[in-house]
Amino acid sequence: MQPGRNSTLIYGLLLGVWALVVAWQVEEHVRVREAAKNDLRKRSEAIANTLGAVVRGLQFRGAVFRDRLEPVLGELVAGGTNGTASGEVVSIEMLNATNGVMASAGRSMDYLQQPDILQAGEHWGLRTMTRVYPVEGAFLTNMLIVEVPTNFMRGGPRGFPRREPRPGEMGTSNTNGSDTNAAAAGHFEPPPPPEDRSGPPREGEPHSPRLPFWARGLDEKQYEDMKATHELHGLLLTLSTQSLQAVVNDDLWLRCIIVFFAGISALGAGLAWRNTGRTADLQIRLVRASELNSHLREMNLAAAGLAHETRNPLNIIRGMAQMISKQTGTPAEIRDKSRAIVDETDKVTAQLNEFINYSRPREVRRSRIALNSAVNEVVRTLTHDIEEKKLHVATGGEPIAIEADDQLLRQVLFNLLINAIQAVDAGGKIQISAQHANAAEASLEIRDDGPGVPPERRQEIFKPYFTTNEKGTGLGLAVVQQIVLAHGWEIECLANEPKGAVFRITHLKLVEKS
């Protein structure tokens, strides 16, 4: 498999793992949200059961007075009961068969105008949760709720069908209690008990249902009408979802943090894989470069050996040509050709010597060297060439001692100075100066007023066999750069205004005076 395909597969795998982590966190967040909703439902059921127990505890001879019930409902809404958080209960509304409010506490949620909510039995708003609980068998008048059964809460949430009022029947009663029905107006005072109907019906009388003791004296229609408006059929309980939202928000932040760090991990793994691939590629290139370098080194040694062995035959040829030119009786033409052979042999030998010198490994043996003294000695060595062209060579600068290989430094100075001598015209000027660059380093400059070096060739002149001098070998400056790099220095060719060139060597390490 190709490396590119491997990378694509790895990146796709990392992306897939990150996507799985995201899906897992989304699923966990949904689970936590549902668990928080179930906890709120359980608290709602606990509050409803508590309310049922409170209503049963407020019974007096089968009746519960509203003025005693509603303060309890208000306390439940305001302060919390049975472990509920303060302010968690938003509203409590007790409903009759027609979904009219008979007793309430808290703010009205206006859900009674939405039958679909009552039918569903549960509604989740932005900040509240409302549940509807059924109640059977209790009666409510303007002053009291009567006949509260022991099974106050029965079953789970469900809706209550809204019954249309009968012809001539007024609306449902409310907590302020204004119903036109005679049984619901003002204080409900049960009439004096009529004759006892609890026994079996008398002979010839129609069968009629047994009425509670407080409903005796009402006919069957009046009793049914009062049941429609005063019988307790449902409980509407609304709780705040603030605690649920806090749990959900905290869990959402946690999931986002996990997804973020999972993405960072996947990205880091991808970058690590890419760097690993690049490292492997670089290692392969280094191995190939090392093999090529070893091959070039072997070739260089072979070439140096060949050049060294070639000098011996050239010396023999040179010697024989000199003997021929010195023999008496040799024609003048033969002597001229013999001298030409000697000259050409000297040129080839000089090139071979330069090549051998360039191919020789540079082993730097550092010592303390007085730079100005080394410069003056090299200038004295080239006195003949300087005087021949009547050049003006100026040396000077600060007295500086550097750390360098003495023999290699002298070779650098020799090659740069001979290069300047060959470049300038007769009567030209050459200046050699050294100065401090900073507290730890110095620099050396060799200036001439020759033709200079064009900007596009200032880098090429340090390449082997590149020369602008017809008599040059093209290896002098290459040897200079080789020695400079071996010392850890730098060399550059610049323009010398108004004309000429400047060869500057920098990063010469200073040595303190002993």
One Martini backbone bead per residue (centre of mass of N, CA, C, O) as a GRO file, in nm:
protein
  514
    1MET     BB    1   0.098   0.034   0.020
    2GLN     BB    2   0.071   0.354  -0.001
    3PRO     BB    3   0.143   0.629   0.187
    4GLY     BB    4  -0.109   0.799   0.111
    5ARG     BB    5  -0.316   0.578   0.186
    6ASN     BB    6  -0.234   0.548   0.477
    7SER     BB    7  -0.302   0.837   0.564
    8THR     BB    8  -0.600   0.833   0.485
    9LEU     BB    9  -0.675   0.600   0.674
   10ILE     BB   10  -0.589   0.729   0.940
   11TYR     BB   11  -0.760   0.987   0.922
   12GLY     BB   12  -1.031   0.838   0.897
   13LEU     BB   13  -1.009   0.688   1.168
   14LEU     BB   14  -0.990   0.938   1.350
   15LEU     BB   15  -1.257   1.062   1.258
   16GLY     BB   16  -1.433   0.820   1.343
   17VAL     BB   17  -1.364   0.825   1.643
   18TRP     BB   18  -1.464   1.112   1.694
   19ALA     BB   19  -1.756   1.057   1.601
   20LEU     BB   20  -1.814   0.844   1.819
   21VAL     BB   21  -1.773   1.033   2.059
   22VAL     BB   22  -1.996   1.228   1.983
   23ALA     BB   23  -2.230   1.022   1.982
   24TRP     BB   24  -2.189   0.930   2.273
   25GLN     BB   25  -2.236   1.210   2.407
   26VAL     BB   26  -2.518   1.255   2.298
   27GLU     BB   27  -2.644   1.005   2.427
   28GLU     BB   28  -2.569   1.080   2.721
   29HIS     BB   29  -2.722   1.347   2.725
   30VAL     BB   30  -3.001   1.227   2.674
   31ARG     BB   31  -2.999   1.045   2.924
   32VAL     BB   32  -2.969   1.270   3.134
   33ARG     BB   33  -3.224   1.424   3.055
   34GLU     BB   34  -3.423   1.193   3.110
   35ALA     BB   35  -3.344   1.155   3.406
   36ALA     BB   36  -3.425   1.443   3.492
   37LYS     BB   37  -3.721   1.414   3.411
   38ASN     BB   38  -3.786   1.173   3.596
   39ASP     BB   39  -3.721   1.321   3.858
   40LEU     BB   40  -3.942   1.536   3.820
   41ARG     BB   41  -4.176   1.338   3.812
   42LYS     BB   42  -4.132   1.220   4.093
   43ARG     BB   43  -4.169   1.488   4.243
   44SER     BB   44  -4.455   1.533   4.144
   45GLU     BB   45  -4.574   1.276   4.275
   46ALA     BB   46  -4.491   1.348   4.563
   47ILE     BB   47  -4.657   1.608   4.579
   48ALA     BB   48  -4.932   1.478   4.519
   49ASN     BB   49  -4.929   1.287   4.764
   50THR     BB   50  -4.903   1.510   4.971
   51LEU     BB   51  -5.166   1.651   4.897
   52GLY     BB   52  -5.349   1.412   4.964
   53ALA     BB   53  -5.272   1.398   5.261
   54VAL     BB   54  -5.359   1.685   5.333
   55VAL     BB   55  -5.658   1.663   5.253
   56ARG     BB   56  -5.724   1.427   5.445
   57GLY     BB   57  -5.631   1.589   5.705
   58LEU     BB   58  -5.872   1.823   5.654
   59GLN     BB   59  -6.097   1.663   5.744
   60PHE     BB   60  -6.459   1.720   5.831
   61ARG     BB   61  -6.693   1.517   5.817
   62GLY     BB   62  -6.617   1.486   5.493
   63ALA     BB   63  -6.473   1.778   5.495
   64VAL     BB   64  -6.319   2.060   5.308
   65PHE     BB   65  -6.194   2.368   5.356
   66ARG     BB   66  -6.085   2.624   5.166
   67ASP     BB   67  -5.959   2.819   5.390
   68ARG     BB   68  -5.762   2.568   5.461
   69LEU     BB   69  -5.638   2.475   5.186
   70GLU     BB   70  -5.509   2.723   5.033
   71PRO     BB   71  -5.274   2.787   5.235
   72VAL     BB   72  -5.137   2.516   5.188
   73LEU     BB   73  -5.088   2.557   4.888
   74GLY     BB   74  -4.919   2.815   4.923
   75GLU     BB   75  -4.691   2.685   5.087
   76LEU     BB   76  -4.613   2.480   4.868
   77VAL     BB   77  -4.534   2.696   4.657
   78ALA     BB   78  -4.332   2.877   4.831
   79GLY     BB   79  -4.151   2.651   5.019
   80GLY     BB   80  -4.186   2.360   5.027
   81THR     BB   81  -4.229   1.997   5.024
   82ASN     BB   82  -4.088   1.703   5.067
   83GLY     BB   83  -3.798   1.813   4.956
   84THR     BB   84  -3.851   2.056   4.801
   85ALA     BB   85  -3.774   2.319   4.631
   86SER     BB   86  -3.767   2.639   4.643
   87GLY     BB   87  -3.993   2.726   4.388
   88GLU     BB   88  -4.075   2.466   4.217
   89VAL     BB   89  -4.366   2.535   4.266
   90VAL     BB   90  -4.587   2.715   4.066
   91SER     BB   91  -4.867   2.537   4.050
   92ILE     BB   92  -5.214   2.482   4.173
   93GLU     BB   93  -5.496   2.290   4.033
   94MET     BB   94  -5.841   2.235   4.087
   95LEU     BB   95  -6.074   2.021   3.921
   96ASN     BB   96  -6.347   1.960   3.745
   97ALA     BB   97  -6.539   1.808   3.506
   98THR     BB   98  -6.505   2.099   3.330
   99ASN     BB   99  -6.219   2.227   3.410
  100GLY     BB  100  -6.261   2.386   3.658
  101VAL     BB  101  -6.165   2.605   3.904
  102MET     BB  102  -6.170   2.549   4.268
  103ALA     BB  103  -5.854   2.540   4.340
  104SER     BB  104  -5.559   2.755   4.415
  105ALA     BB  105  -5.201   2.812   4.343
  106GLY     BB  106  -5.047   3.052   4.208
  107ARG     BB  107  -4.984   3.072   3.880
  108SER     BB  108  -5.139   3.083   3.594
  109MET     BB  109  -5.108   2.877   3.280
  110ASP     BB  110  -5.354   2.847   3.068
  111TYR     BB  111  -5.430   2.529   3.008
  112LEU     BB  112  -5.750   2.525   2.997
  113GLN     BB  113  -5.742   2.635   2.683
  114GLN     BB  114  -5.586   2.340   2.632
  115PRO     BB  115  -5.697   2.030   2.574
  116ASP     BB  116  -5.439   1.879   2.472
  117ILE     BB  117  -5.286   1.895   2.740
  118LEU     BB  118  -5.496   1.743   2.914
  119GLN     BB  119  -5.492   1.487   2.734
  120ALA     BB  120  -5.180   1.421   2.765
  121GLY     BB  121  -5.084   1.496   3.086
  122GLU     BB  122  -4.824   1.650   2.948
  123HIS     BB  123  -4.600   1.947   2.981
  124TRP     BB  124  -4.330   2.118   2.806
  125GLY     BB  125  -4.157   2.393   2.870
  126LEU     BB  126  -3.911   2.617   2.906
  127ARG     BB  127  -3.970   2.641   3.255
  128THR     BB  128  -4.189   2.405   3.257
  129MET     BB  129  -4.393   2.142   3.425
  130THR     BB  130  -4.696   1.965   3.338
  131ARG     BB  131  -4.942   1.781   3.537
  132VAL     BB  132  -5.209   1.535   3.529
  133TYR     BB  133  -5.441   1.441   3.786
  134PRO     BB  134  -5.663   1.218   3.909
  135VAL     BB  135  -5.996   1.261   4.063
  136GLU     BB  136  -6.226   1.091   4.290
  137GLY     BB  137  -6.516   1.171   4.492
  138ALA     BB  138  -6.521   1.490   4.519
  139PHE     BB  139  -6.651   1.789   4.680
  140LEU     BB  140  -6.731   2.137   4.587
  141THR     BB  141  -6.765   2.438   4.738
  142ASN     BB  142  -6.729   2.758   4.836
  143MET     BB  143  -6.626   2.628   5.131
  144LEU     BB  144  -6.605   2.313   5.035
  145ILE     BB  145  -6.479   1.986   5.056
  146VAL     BB  146  -6.629   1.674   4.987
  147GLU     BB  147  -6.573   1.357   4.992
  148VAL     BB  148  -6.276   1.242   5.052
  149PRO     BB  149  -6.094   1.003   4.946
  150THR     BB  150  -5.836   0.778   4.995
  151ASN     BB  151  -5.802   0.765   4.671
  152PHE     BB  152  -5.696   1.046   4.554
  153MET     BB  153  -5.468   0.910   4.388
  154ARG     BB  154  -5.502   0.782   4.050
  155GLY     BB  155  -5.266   0.693   3.887
  156GLY     BB  156  -5.173   0.862   3.621
  157PRO     BB  157  -5.148   1.066   3.382
  158ARG     BB  158  -5.433   1.252   3.254
  159GLY     BB  159  -5.714   1.335   3.104
  160PHE     BB  160  -6.007   1.553   3.065
  161PRO     BB  161  -6.316   1.569   2.979
  162ARG     BB  162  -6.518   1.802   2.833
  163ARG     BB  163  -6.820   1.922   2.944
  164GLU     BB  164  -7.109   2.023   2.839
  165PRO     BB  165  -7.338   2.228   2.925
  166ARG     BB  166  -7.639   2.247   3.021
  167PRO     BB  167  -7.932   2.360   2.981
  168GLY     BB  168  -7.928   2.642   3.197
  169GLU     BB  169  -7.629   2.622   3.267
  170MET     BB  170  -7.375   2.743   3.423
  171GLY     BB  171  -7.082   2.806   3.501
  172THR     BB  172  -6.813   2.761   3.663
  173SER     BB  173  -6.652   2.760   3.939
  174ASN     BB  174  -6.447   2.941   4.172
  175THR     BB  175  -6.256   3.066   4.421
  176ASN     BB  176  -6.478   3.300   4.467
  177GLY     BB  177  -6.761   3.206   4.416
  178SER     BB  178  -6.996   3.232   4.137
  179ASP     BB  179  -7.292   3.062   4.139
  180THR     BB  180  -7.629   3.014   4.031
  181ASN     BB  181  -7.647   2.784   4.183
  182ALA     BB  182  -7.804   2.706   4.469
  183ALA     BB  183  -7.581   2.503   4.582
  184ALA     BB  184  -7.329   2.738   4.523
  185ALA     BB  185  -7.442   2.970   4.687
  186GLY     BB  186  -7.262   3.067   4.906
  187HIS     BB  187  -7.324   2.905   5.173
  188PHE     BB  188  -7.322   2.568   5.235
  189GLU     BB  189  -7.630   2.443   5.356
  190PRO     BB  190  -7.749   2.181   5.471
  191PRO     BB  191  -8.034   2.046   5.493
  192PRO     BB  192  -8.258   1.899   5.647
  193PRO     BB  193  -8.321   1.596   5.716
  194PRO     BB  194  -8.501   1.378   5.586
  195GLU     BB  195  -8.626   1.116   5.532
  196ASP     BB  196  -8.531   0.807   5.537
  197ARG     BB  197  -8.345   0.641   5.247
  198SER     BB  198  -8.151   0.400   5.330
  199GLY     BB  199  -8.350   0.211   5.274
  200PRO     BB  200  -8.567   0.050   5.126
  201PRO     BB  201  -8.796   0.084   4.910
  202ARG     BB  202  -9.102   0.151   4.876
  203GLU     BB  203  -9.394   0.060   4.789
  204GLY     BB  204  -9.431   0.219   4.470
  205GLU     BB  205  -9.151   0.335   4.457
  206PRO     BB  206  -8.901   0.465   4.305
  207HIS     BB  207  -8.584   0.417   4.220
  208SER     BB  208  -8.305   0.569   4.407
  209PRO     BB  209  -8.031   0.709   4.488
  210ARG     BB  210  -7.799   0.735   4.728
  211LEU     BB  211  -7.743   1.000   4.937
  212PRO     BB  212  -7.588   1.208   5.102
  213PHE     BB  213  -7.643   1.373   5.392
  214TRP     BB  214  -7.590   1.672   5.257
  215ALA     BB  215  -7.808   1.597   5.000
  216ARG     BB  216  -8.056   1.611   5.145
  217GLY     BB  217  -8.333   1.752   4.956
  218LEU     BB  218  -8.235   1.670   4.682
  219ASP     BB  219  -8.270   1.618   4.381
  220GLU     BB  220  -8.137   1.456   4.117
  221LYS     BB  221  -8.072   1.704   3.939
  222GLN     BB  222  -7.931   1.876   4.154
  223TYR     BB  223  -7.711   1.669   4.213
  224GLU     BB  224  -7.590   1.652   3.925
  225ASP     BB  225  -7.521   1.952   3.898
  226MET     BB  226  -7.328   1.966   4.139
  227LYS     BB  227  -7.129   1.754   4.034
  228ALA     BB  228  -7.037   1.908   3.776
  229THR     BB  229  -6.917   2.168   3.963
  230HIS     BB  230  -6.804   2.010   4.259
  231GLU     BB  231  -6.647   1.780   4.154
  232LEU     BB  232  -6.342   1.624   4.198
  233HIS     BB  233  -6.117   1.537   3.907
  234GLY     BB  234  -5.847   1.731   3.925
  235LEU     BB  235  -5.478   1.786   3.891
  236LEU     BB  236  -5.272   2.079   3.846
  237LEU     BB  237  -4.914   2.049   3.807
  238THR     BB  238  -4.648   2.295   3.840
  239LEU     BB  239  -4.303   2.293   3.749
  240SER     BB  240  -3.982   2.375   3.768
  241THR     BB  241  -3.683   2.353   3.536
  242GLN     BB  242  -3.421   2.461   3.670
  243SER     BB  243  -3.277   2.205   3.774
  244LEU     BB  244  -3.273   2.062   3.502
  245GLN     BB  245  -3.109   2.277   3.346
  246ALA     BB  246  -2.858   2.260   3.523
  247VAL     BB  247  -2.792   1.964   3.463
  248VAL     BB  248  -2.785   1.988   3.153
  249ASN     BB  249  -2.569   2.209   3.130
  250ASP     BB  250  -2.342   2.064   3.278
  251ASP     BB  251  -2.340   1.819   3.088
  252LEU     BB  252  -2.285   1.976   2.826
  253TRP     BB  253  -2.009   2.087   2.906
  254LEU     BB  254  -1.878   1.814   2.950
  255ARG     BB  255  -1.921   1.708   2.659
  256CYS     BB  256  -1.769   1.936   2.516
  257ILE     BB  257  -1.496   1.881   2.649
  258ILE     BB  258  -1.464   1.593   2.549
  259VAL     BB  259  -1.483   1.660   2.247
  260PHE     BB  260  -1.248   1.858   2.239
  261PHE     BB  261  -1.023   1.661   2.341
  262ALA     BB  262  -1.074   1.452   2.123
  263GLY     BB  263  -0.998   1.640   1.889
  264ILE     BB  264  -0.713   1.702   1.988
  265SER     BB  265  -0.616   1.409   1.985
  266ALA     BB  266  -0.668   1.355   1.687
  267LEU     BB  267  -0.490   1.583   1.583
  268GLY     BB  268  -0.229   1.489   1.722
  269ALA     BB  269  -0.221   1.212   1.586
  270GLY     BB  270  -0.208   1.322   1.297
  271LEU     BB  271   0.054   1.484   1.333
  272ALA     BB  272   0.226   1.247   1.428
  273TRP     BB  273   0.193   1.083   1.169
  274ARG     BB  274   0.310   1.293   0.979
  275ASN     BB  275   0.586   1.316   1.122
  276THR     BB  276   0.656   1.020   1.090
  277GLY     BB  277   0.655   1.021   0.784
  278ARG     BB  278   0.870   1.241   0.752
  279THR     BB  279   1.090   1.100   0.912
  280ALA     BB  280   1.108   0.853   0.732
  281ASP     BB  281   1.178   1.011   0.476
  282LEU     BB  282   1.435   1.142   0.589
  283GLN     BB  283   1.582   0.880   0.653
  284ILE     BB  284   1.592   0.783   0.364
  285ARG     BB  285   1.749   1.028   0.258
  286LEU     BB  286   1.992   0.997   0.445
  287VAL     BB  287   2.077   0.722   0.346
  288ARG     BB  288   2.116   0.806   0.053
  289ALA     BB  289   2.318   1.035   0.113
  290SER     BB  290   2.524   0.856   0.251
  291GLU     BB  291   2.576   0.676   0.010
  292LEU     BB  292   2.658   0.906  -0.180
  293ASN     BB  293   2.887   1.015  -0.005
  294SER     BB  294   3.053   0.759  -0.006
  295HIS     BB  295   3.086   0.749  -0.311
  296LEU     BB  296   3.220   1.029  -0.339
  297ARG     BB  297   3.459   0.969  -0.157
  298GLU     BB  298   3.569   0.741  -0.328
  299MET     BB  299   3.597   0.910  -0.583
  300ASN     BB  300   3.788   1.120  -0.462
  301LEU     BB  301   4.016   0.927  -0.389
  302ALA     BB  302   4.055   0.820  -0.673
  303ALA     BB  303   4.117   1.095  -0.804
  304ALA     BB  304   4.355   1.170  -0.622
  305GLY     BB  305   4.524   0.924  -0.699
  306LEU     BB  306   4.532   0.981  -1.000
  307ALA     BB  307   4.666   1.260  -0.979
  308HIS     BB  308   4.920   1.162  -0.833
  309GLU     BB  309   5.007   0.956  -1.058
  310THR     BB  310   5.024   1.171  -1.294
  311ARG     BB  311   5.273   1.340  -1.206
  312ASN     BB  312   5.502   1.150  -1.280
  313PRO     BB  313   5.483   1.150  -1.591
  314LEU     BB  314   5.503   1.459  -1.612
  315ASN     BB  315   5.788   1.480  -1.497
  316ILE     BB  316   5.920   1.313  -1.717
  317ILE     BB  317   5.836   1.485  -1.954
  318ARG     BB  318   5.969   1.745  -1.851
  319GLY     BB  319   6.259   1.637  -1.835
  320MET     BB  320   6.290   1.555  -2.136
  321ALA     BB  321   6.235   1.836  -2.252
  322GLN     BB  322   6.477   1.972  -2.117
  323MET     BB  323   6.698   1.795  -2.241
  324ILE     BB  324   6.644   1.863  -2.536
  325SER     BB  325   6.678   2.180  -2.504
  326LYS     BB  326   7.002   2.137  -2.397
  327GLN     BB  327   7.107   2.022  -2.639
  328THR     BB  328   7.345   2.005  -2.859
  329GLY     BB  329   7.233   2.063  -3.184
  330THR     BB  330   6.955   2.165  -3.146
  331PRO     BB  331   6.709   2.281  -3.287
  332ALA     BB  332   6.517   2.557  -3.247
  333GLU     BB  333   6.241   2.424  -3.288
  334ILE     BB  334   6.276   2.202  -3.072
  335ARG     BB  335   6.321   2.387  -2.833
  336ASP     BB  336   6.048   2.531  -2.839
  337LYS     BB  337   5.876   2.273  -2.802
  338SER     BB  338   6.000   2.192  -2.534
  339ARG     BB  339   5.910   2.443  -2.373
  340ALA     BB  340   5.606   2.402  -2.420
  341ILE     BB  341   5.592   2.134  -2.270
  342VAL     BB  342   5.678   2.244  -1.997
  343ASP     BB  343   5.449   2.452  -1.960
  344GLU     BB  344   5.207   2.254  -1.980
  345THR     BB  345   5.300   2.074  -1.753
  346ASP     BB  346   5.282   2.287  -1.530
  347LYS     BB  347   4.976   2.338  -1.553
  348VAL     BB  348   4.882   2.050  -1.490
  349THR     BB  349   5.026   2.026  -1.217
  350ALA     BB  350   4.879   2.262  -1.079
  351GLN     BB  351   4.595   2.139  -1.103
  352LEU     BB  352   4.657   1.881  -0.947
  353ASN     BB  353   4.735   2.020  -0.683
  354GLU     BB  354   4.462   2.159  -0.638
  355PHE     BB  355   4.291   1.905  -0.630
  356ILE     BB  356   4.432   1.765  -0.397
  357ASN     BB  357   4.383   1.995  -0.198
  358TYR     BB  358   4.066   1.988  -0.216
  359SER     BB  359   4.032   1.665  -0.149
  360ARG     BB  360   4.139   1.716   0.120
  361PRO     BB  361   4.095   1.672   0.435
  362ARG     BB  362   3.982   1.885   0.703
  363GLU     BB  363   4.204   1.933   0.979
  364VAL     BB  364   4.152   2.112   1.263
  365ARG     BB  365   4.418   2.297   1.438
  366ARG     BB  366   4.398   2.477   1.706
  367SER     BB  367   4.520   2.816   1.767
  368ARG     BB  368   4.707   3.083   1.854
  369ILE     BB  369   4.669   3.386   1.645
  370ALA     BB  370   4.822   3.651   1.489
  371LEU     BB  371   4.676   3.811   1.239
  372ASN     BB  372   4.873   4.035   1.146
  373SER     BB  373   5.123   3.853   1.122
  374ALA     BB  374   5.009   3.659   0.905
  375VAL     BB  375   4.962   3.875   0.689
  376ASN     BB  376   5.257   3.978   0.660
  377GLU     BB  377   5.382   3.708   0.569
  378VAL     BB  378   5.217   3.674   0.309
  379VAL     BB  379   5.308   3.936   0.175
  380ARG     BB  380   5.614   3.861   0.164
  381THR     BB  381   5.573   3.612  -0.020
  382LEU     BB  382   5.436   3.827  -0.253
  383THR     BB  383   5.645   4.048  -0.339
  384HIS     BB  384   5.710   3.989  -0.636
  385ASP     BB  385   5.419   4.030  -0.748
  386ILE     BB  386   5.378   4.318  -0.640
  387GLU     BB  387   5.628   4.452  -0.781
  388GLU     BB  388   5.560   4.375  -1.075
  389LYS     BB  389   5.272   4.561  -1.052
  390LYS     BB  390   5.290   4.800  -0.861
  391LEU     BB  391   5.157   4.767  -0.576
  392HIS     BB  392   4.927   4.868  -0.307
  393VAL     BB  393   4.977   4.738   0.021
  394ALA     BB  394   4.755   4.740   0.300
  395THR     BB  395   4.804   4.713   0.650
  396GLY     BB  396   4.587   4.652   0.944
  397GLY     BB  397   4.450   4.735   1.241
  398GLU     BB  398   4.371   4.548   1.491
  399PRO     BB  399   4.495   4.370   1.748
  400ILE     BB  400   4.455   4.019   1.679
  401ALA     BB  401   4.341   3.714   1.837
  402ILE     BB  402   4.297   3.385   1.717
  403GLU     BB  403   4.121   3.081   1.637
  404ALA     BB  404   4.338   2.855   1.448
  405ASP     BB  405   4.476   2.722   1.167
  406ASP     BB  406   4.772   2.813   1.052
  407GLN     BB  407   4.797   2.682   0.768
  408LEU     BB  408   4.504   2.740   0.667
  409LEU     BB  409   4.510   3.047   0.703
  410ARG     BB  410   4.744   3.102   0.506
  411GLN     BB  411   4.596   2.985   0.259
  412VAL     BB  412   4.365   3.187   0.256
  413LEU     BB  413   4.539   3.443   0.230
  414PHE     BB  414   4.686   3.361  -0.027
  415ASN     BB  415   4.442   3.321  -0.218
  416LEU     BB  416   4.315   3.607  -0.183
  417LEU     BB  417   4.569   3.772  -0.264
  418ILE     BB  418   4.621   3.644  -0.547
  419ASN     BB  419   4.341   3.720  -0.655
  420ALA     BB  420   4.385   4.030  -0.630
  421ILE     BB  421   4.643   4.054  -0.801
  422GLN     BB  422   4.504   3.938  -1.066
  423ALA     BB  423   4.266   4.161  -1.083
  424VAL     BB  424   4.447   4.392  -1.087
  425ASP     BB  425   4.612   4.647  -1.193
  426ALA     BB  426   4.858   4.835  -1.249
  427GLY     BB  427   4.881   5.022  -0.952
  428GLY     BB  428   4.709   4.906  -0.750
  429LYS     BB  429   4.483   4.835  -0.470
  430ILE     BB  430   4.538   4.686  -0.140
  431GLN     BB  431   4.333   4.585   0.150
  432ILE     BB  432   4.413   4.481   0.492
  433SER     BB  433   4.167   4.409   0.756
  434ALA     BB  434   4.105   4.415   1.114
  435GLN     BB  435   3.813   4.359   1.335
  436HIS     BB  436   3.577   4.407   1.565
  437ALA     BB  437   3.248   4.285   1.616
  438ASN     BB  438   3.283   4.183   1.916
  439ALA     BB  439   3.368   4.036   2.214
  440ALA     BB  440   3.408   3.736   2.041
  441GLU     BB  441   3.450   3.872   1.750
  442ALA     BB  442   3.581   3.880   1.412
  443SER     BB  443   3.712   4.049   1.113
  444LEU     BB  444   3.798   4.010   0.753
  445GLU     BB  445   3.947   4.223   0.493
  446ILE     BB  446   3.966   4.226   0.119
  447ARG     BB  447   4.066   4.488  -0.088
  448ASP     BB  448   3.988   4.610  -0.424
  449ASP     BB  449   4.030   4.795  -0.761
  450GLY     BB  450   3.897   4.626  -0.953
  451PRO     BB  451   3.629   4.502  -1.144
  452GLY     BB  452   3.495   4.289  -0.996
  453VAL     BB  453   3.173   4.136  -0.907
  454PRO     BB  454   2.898   4.027  -1.010
  455PRO     BB  455   2.607   3.957  -0.845
  456GLU     BB  456   2.545   3.676  -1.004
  457ARG     BB  457   2.865   3.564  -0.914
  458ARG     BB  458   2.913   3.565  -0.591
  459GLN     BB  459   2.841   3.248  -0.556
  460GLU     BB  460   3.004   3.098  -0.795
  461ILE     BB  461   3.311   3.155  -0.716
  462PHE     BB  462   3.302   2.902  -0.494
  463LYS     BB  463   3.310   2.710  -0.715
  464PRO     BB  464   3.431   2.464  -0.882
  465TYR     BB  465   3.587   2.577  -1.176
  466PHE     BB  466   3.534   2.881  -1.125
  467THR     BB  467   3.639   3.142  -1.361
  468THR     BB  468   3.777   3.475  -1.483
  469ASN     BB  469   4.061   3.350  -1.525
  470GLU     BB  470   4.262   3.220  -1.762
  471LYS     BB  471   4.495   3.117  -1.539
  472GLY     BB  472   4.294   2.976  -1.373
  473THR     BB  473   4.156   2.686  -1.195
  474GLY     BB  474   3.892   2.725  -0.986
  475LEU     BB  475   4.005   2.642  -0.665
  476GLY     BB  476   4.080   2.867  -0.468
  477LEU     BB  477   3.795   2.957  -0.347
  478ALA     BB  478   3.702   2.671  -0.273
  479VAL     BB  479   3.921   2.628  -0.058
  480VAL     BB  480   3.846   2.866   0.117
  481GLN     BB  481   3.556   2.773   0.188
  482GLN     BB  482   3.635   2.505   0.312
  483ILE     BB  483   3.803   2.626   0.548
  484VAL     BB  484   3.593   2.815   0.666
  485LEU     BB  485   3.379   2.594   0.735
  486ALA     BB  486   3.568   2.425   0.919
  487HIS     BB  487   3.577   2.677   1.135
  488GLY     BB  488   3.285   2.839   1.130
  489TRP     BB  489   3.274   3.037   0.911
  490GLU     BB  490   3.234   3.331   0.692
  491ILE     BB  491   3.186   3.407   0.335
  492GLU     BB  492   3.194   3.711   0.127
  493CYS     BB  493   3.089   3.895  -0.163
  494LEU     BB  494   3.153   4.238  -0.238
  495ALA     BB  495   3.129   4.568  -0.292
  496ASN     BB  496   3.370   4.826  -0.393
  497GLU     BB  497   3.367   5.146  -0.335
  498PRO     BB  498   3.353   5.229  -0.656
  499LYS     BB  499   3.552   4.974  -0.692
  500GLY     BB  500   3.544   4.634  -0.676
  501ALA     BB  501   3.631   4.406  -0.404
  502VAL     BB  502   3.497   4.209  -0.119
  503PHE     BB  503   3.645   3.995   0.128
  504ARG     BB  504   3.451   3.850   0.397
  505ILE     BB  505   3.538   3.741   0.727
  506THR     BB  506   3.346   3.579   0.977
  507HIS     BB  507   3.350   3.456   1.306
  508LEU     BB  508   3.607   3.512   1.455
  509LYS     BB  509   3.766   3.380   1.721
  510LEU     BB  510   3.857   3.502   2.011
  511VAL     BB  511   4.162   3.559   2.205
  512GLU     BB  512   4.299   3.590   2.488
  513LYS     BB  513   4.544   3.729   2.652
  514SER     BB  514   4.832   3.580   2.812
   0.00000   0.00000   0.00000
